[in-house]
Amino acid sequence: MPDIAPDPITVVAQIALFVVVWVALSYLWFRPAMRVLRERRARSEGAIREAEAIQAEAERLRATHAAALDEARAQAQREMHDMLRDAETEQKRLIAEARAEAQQAVGEVRGRIAEEVAAARRGLRDDAEAIAREVTRKVLGRAV
């Protein structure tokens, strides 16, 4: 049977070559690649943290904006109610003023009508007396 035992010099040479290649690759390839991966991870994690911070700030600003809009709506509602209340008050004042003016005008017209009626009655009374005298004079044939 042939001898299949490895040559010890070849085994040592292979181990030495493996260690040299491993050390060379470690310095030239593995460490730089690992450094690049660590830097990428750090940048990615930093970007993720920054994105989360920006998202949180955006949410805070949205909530602030929504609160400001709600306050603006409430203020507009209050102002609208105040304006309506003022308009109603002004309308009531104008109606009362118009009623007072109308009452005054009606009173003045009634007073003038009463004066005209009284004057007409006086005139009719005077005319009635004159007509009565004239009728008496014609019926009696003499002046009374």
Sequence and secondary structure as in RCSB ss.txt:
>XXXX:A:sequence
MPDIAPDPITVVAQIALFVVVWVALSYLWFRPAMRVLRERRARSEGAIREAEAIQAEAERLRATHAAALDEARAQ
AQREMHDMLRDAETEQKRLIAEARAEAQQAVGEVRGRIAEEVAAARRGLRDDAEAIAREVTRKVLGRAV
>XXXX:A:secstr
       HHHHHHHHHHHHHHHHHHIIIIIHHHHHHHHHHHHHHHHHHHHHHHHHHHHHHHHHHHHHHHHHHHHH
HHHHHHHHHHHHHHHHHHHHHHHHHHHHHHHHHHHHHHHHHHHHHHHHHHHHHHHHHHHHHHHHHSS  
